[in-house]
Amino acid sequence: MLMGMASILCSLNGHHHAACWLVLIGYLLDLADGAVARQLNACSALGAKLDDFADFTTFGIATSLILRTPSLLDNILCMLYVLSVFTRLCFFSSGIPFMYRGLPCIYSSAILVCVSLLTGGNMAVLRILAVAMIIFMVSQNFYPHDRVLESQAWKKVIYIGGKVNNQ
């Protein structure tokens, strides 16, 4: 959550490059805190709520401010992005083990800030990408959980797919 709040301050002061890096650091810390909590068997309802609040701050508000310009349409896009993150966090538990319903906001945020860094903050590209991320976050599509992607079976599927594709 601290990375998100620091990113918000950077965005409000016009330091969008630093704001992007802070969101990416928040992304890495979010991945780590969940893994540590599971390893220590320290998962709790309070921890889950705090994690959602930190996700909303970092991957909702902070990321949307990176998209902000003086344009009314960009500000509307920012609000839609925040609302889609809120919706995703509140309503999109799939109930299916190792699957997400809708693209998790942590990933859409990471994609947006990486593209912002790679394109030098090209707003035309970011607008199109933000609309796509909003659609993916609130979609009913299922996406594999991180643990599925990290599994040996999944790596074999990717390897075989690459071999078949190269032939």
QUIBELNOR-V609938 format. One record per pair of residues at least 12 apart in sequence whose C-alpha atoms are under 10 Angstrom apart, sorted by the first residue. I is the first residue (numbers start at 1). J is the second residue. Records with the same first field share a line. If there is no record, write none. Layout:
I=J + J
This chain:
1=23 + 26 + 29 + 30 + 50 + 51 + 52 + 53 + 54 + 55 + 56 + 57 + 58 + 59
2=22 + 23 + 26 + 54 + 57 + 58
3=19 + 21 + 22 + 23 + 24 + 25 + 26 + 27 + 29 + 54 + 57 + 58 + 62
4=19 + 20 + 22 + 23 + 24 + 25 + 26 + 27 + 54 + 55 + 56 + 57 + 58 + 59 + 60 + 61 + 62 + 63
5=19 + 22 + 23 + 26 + 54 + 57 + 58 + 61 + 62
6=18 + 19 + 22 + 23 + 26 + 58 + 62
7=19 + 20 + 21 + 22 + 23 + 24 + 25 + 26 + 57 + 58 + 61 + 62 + 63 + 65 + 66
8=20 + 22 + 23 + 57 + 58 + 61 + 62 + 63 + 64 + 65 + 66
9=62 + 65
10=22 + 62 + 65 + 66
11=62 + 63 + 64 + 65 + 66 + 67 + 68
12=62 + 65 + 66 + 68
14=66
15=66
16=65 + 66 + 67 + 68 + 113 + 116 + 117 + 120 + 121
17=66 + 113 + 116 + 117 + 120 + 121
18=117
19=62 + 63 + 65 + 66 + 113
20=62 + 63 + 65 + 66 + 109 + 110 + 112 + 113 + 114 + 115 + 116 + 117 + 121
21=110 + 113 + 114 + 117
22=58 + 62 + 63 + 113
23=57 + 58 + 59 + 62 + 63 + 66 + 106 + 109 + 110 + 113 + 114
24=58 + 59 + 106 + 109 + 110 + 111 + 113 + 114
25=58 + 110
26=54 + 55 + 58 + 59 + 106 + 110
27=55 + 58 + 59 + 106 + 107 + 109 + 110
28=106 + 110
30=51 + 54 + 55 + 58 + 106
31=106 + 146
33=51
34=47 + 48 + 51
52=86 + 89 + 90
53=86 + 89
55=85 + 86 + 89 + 105 + 106 + 109
56=82 + 83 + 85 + 86 + 88 + 89 + 105 + 106
57=82 + 85 + 86
58=105 + 106 + 109
59=81 + 82 + 85 + 86 + 104 + 105 + 106 + 107 + 108 + 109 + 110 + 112 + 113
60=78 + 79 + 80 + 81 + 82 + 83 + 84 + 85 + 86 + 89 + 105 + 106 + 108 + 109
61=78 + 79 + 81 + 82 + 83 + 85 + 86
62=78 + 82 + 109
63=78 + 81 + 82 + 105 + 106 + 108 + 109 + 110 + 112 + 113 + 130
64=77 + 78 + 79 + 80 + 81 + 82 + 85 + 109 + 112 + 113 + 130
65=78 + 79 + 81 + 82
66=78 + 112 + 113 + 116 + 121 + 123 + 126
67=81 + 112 + 113 + 116 + 121 + 122 + 123 + 126 + 127 + 130
68=123 + 127
69=123
73=127
74=123 + 127
77=127 + 130 + 131 + 134
78=127 + 130 + 131
80=130 + 131 + 134
81=105 + 109 + 130 + 131 + 133 + 134 + 135 + 137
82=105 + 134
83=134 + 138
84=105 + 133 + 134 + 135 + 136 + 137 + 138
85=103 + 104 + 105 + 106 + 108 + 109 + 133 + 134 + 137 + 138
86=105 + 137 + 138
87=105 + 137 + 138
88=101 + 102 + 103 + 104 + 105 + 134 + 136 + 137 + 138 + 139
89=102 + 104 + 105 + 137 + 138
91=138
92=104 + 137 + 138 + 139 + 140
94=140 + 141 + 142 + 143
96=142
97=144 + 145 + 148
98=142 + 143 + 144 + 145 + 146 + 147 + 148 + 149
99=141 + 142 + 143 + 144 + 145 + 146 + 147 + 148
100=137 + 140 + 141 + 142 + 143 + 144 + 145 + 146
101=136 + 137 + 138 + 139 + 140 + 141 + 142 + 143 + 144 + 145
102=133 + 134 + 135 + 136 + 137 + 138 + 139 + 140 + 141 + 142 + 143
103=133 + 134 + 135 + 136 + 137 + 138 + 139 + 140 + 141 + 142 + 143 + 144
104=133 + 136 + 137 + 138 + 143 + 145
105=133 + 134 + 136 + 137 + 138
107=133 + 137
108=129 + 130 + 132 + 133 + 134 + 136 + 137
109=130 + 133
111=126 + 129 + 130 + 133
112=125 + 126 + 127 + 129 + 130 + 133
113=126
115=129
